[in-house]
Amino acid sequence: MGSHILVTGGAGFIGSHLCQRLLERGDEVLCLDSFTDDYDPALKHANIEPCLSSNGFELIKGDIRDRLLLQQIARTRSIDGVIHLAAKAGVRPSIRQPALYVDVNLNGTANLLEMAREHSIDHFVFASSSSVYGERTETPFKESDPVDHPVSPYAATKKAGELLCHTFHHLHGLNVSCLRFFTVYGPRQRPEMAIHLFTRLIEQGLPVPMYGDGSSERDFTYIDDITAGVLAALDRCEGYEIFNLGNHDSIRLDRLIESIAACCGQPYTIEPHPFQSGDVSKTCACIEKSRAKLGFEPAVSIEQGLKQFHDWFSSQDQKSNG
């Protein structure tokens, strides 16, 4: 018999993949999502559609800031673990709306931790971010590195979320795994994220915006590798732990654009922009701890992942034209 897992933000990019994986392995899934209009809510409904026919799946539309709703959910259902993905995402929008990011990402997380405490839910997985490392030149980033200098409100809320999780572990014995995701991509990726955006622009013959000189580097991690890491963290959730989930392989921005264009089989042009405040110049995950404690082993290279993303993108394009 599987476990009963609450997935917040379950209709989003990462959440919908996780819901499917949980159902496939026999868990029962309660998906909570607010279907905000950060991007088209119809895409989120499409993300979650494959799960709707499963008997073990329940979808609730609601906001993690709604304490009464969370209490009602926990009172009326059996929940063994929480995978908390719901958040206001993105570095640049957080600079424009810092108070909203604090409200959703911090107050929402506090509400969920309090729900877990009151109802003795002792497995809690918190989706953090590689952005907590701030502007660092020394790579790879290790979980033991100091992370006291975030450079965007988004990063600050993720670091603060980790601290809240630690407090609930210390005071109430809650088992928590904080997972620092390194630039996740793959099918269903949000439309404004780099790989999705660049693919769409190149396919449409439009110029690709490049911030800075193209030398910035990111550790892109394929969605299947991330979901495997999240499930391992849920199953082995004990004490308070922080884990990097990354590919341990960074790629330059200019090379990424070139590789996407190769997948598209199209020429491309660059639209240069100045380097953006809040962005960092490099990310690269040290995954020794995740490998040792979670058995985490990323299996999809950036070349394979870009091809799989392009195949999915092309299939969506055919659907909309068909």
Summary of the structure (lengths in Angstrom):
residues: 322
radius of gyration: 19.0
end to end distance: 41.3
largest distance: 57.0
contacts: 1103
relative contact order: 0.13
helix: 46%
strand: 18%
